[in-house]
């Protein structure tokens, strides 16, 4: 096993909803950064958000954190 597979994952961002988290995950993936989404969202026919229950957290490897933040910032600025 190499060191990269044992590298700690850290929270990159917490967003409102799975759609936004999926967009971010895809953006990072296109740059070669593996991302993991975690949430306490209860899956159902009609998604609802109540007091943070719709929050989805995106995690990346510690070594990718800075680049991932840069990519999100560029994306939000429309670059």
N, C-alpha and C positions, 0 to 999 in steps of 0.2 A: 504494500500500500504506500502511496506517496503522500507527502505532507498536505497537498491540496485537498484530498478527500477527507482529511481529518480537520480541516480548517473550520473554526467556529463560525456559525451563522449569526448575523446580527440584524436587528430591525432597521430597515431602510426608511420606511414610510408607512403611515396608517392612513387609509383613504376611506371614503364613504361609499361602500358598495363594491360588489364583485366585478362589475363592468370596468370601472376605473382601474381596479387592481389588475385585471386581465390585460388592459391596454399597457400598463406599466411593465408587467411581466413580459409581454411581447416585445416591447421596446428594448428592454434589457437583453432578452434572448437574441434579438437581432444583432446585438453588439457582443454576443458571446458570453454574457453574464447569466449564470443560472440564478433563478429567483424562485422562492417558495411563498405561496399565499396561505395565510392562516386566518380563520375567523370563527366566531361563535354564531354565525348566521344559521338560522334554522331554515332549511330548504323547504319550499312549499310552492304552491301554485301562484300565490300572490305575495311577492316579497314585500316586507314592511321593515321600517327602521324605527326602533324605539330606544331612546337613551343609549346610543352607542352600540346597539346590537347589530347594526349593519356595517360596523367597522371591519375592514379587512386589512390585515397587516402583511406587508411584503418584506421578506427576509432575503439577504444575500450573504455571500461569504465575506468575512472581515476584509480580506484583501481586495474585494471588488467594491467596497462601500463608497470610496471617494469617487471613482469613475461612475458608479451608478447614480450618485447624487448629481454629478455634472450632466449626465444624460437627461435626467428628469428636468433639471433646470433649463437646459437647451430646448427640450420638448415644450415646456410651459411657455417659453419665450417665443416659440414658433420657429426656431432655427432648424 
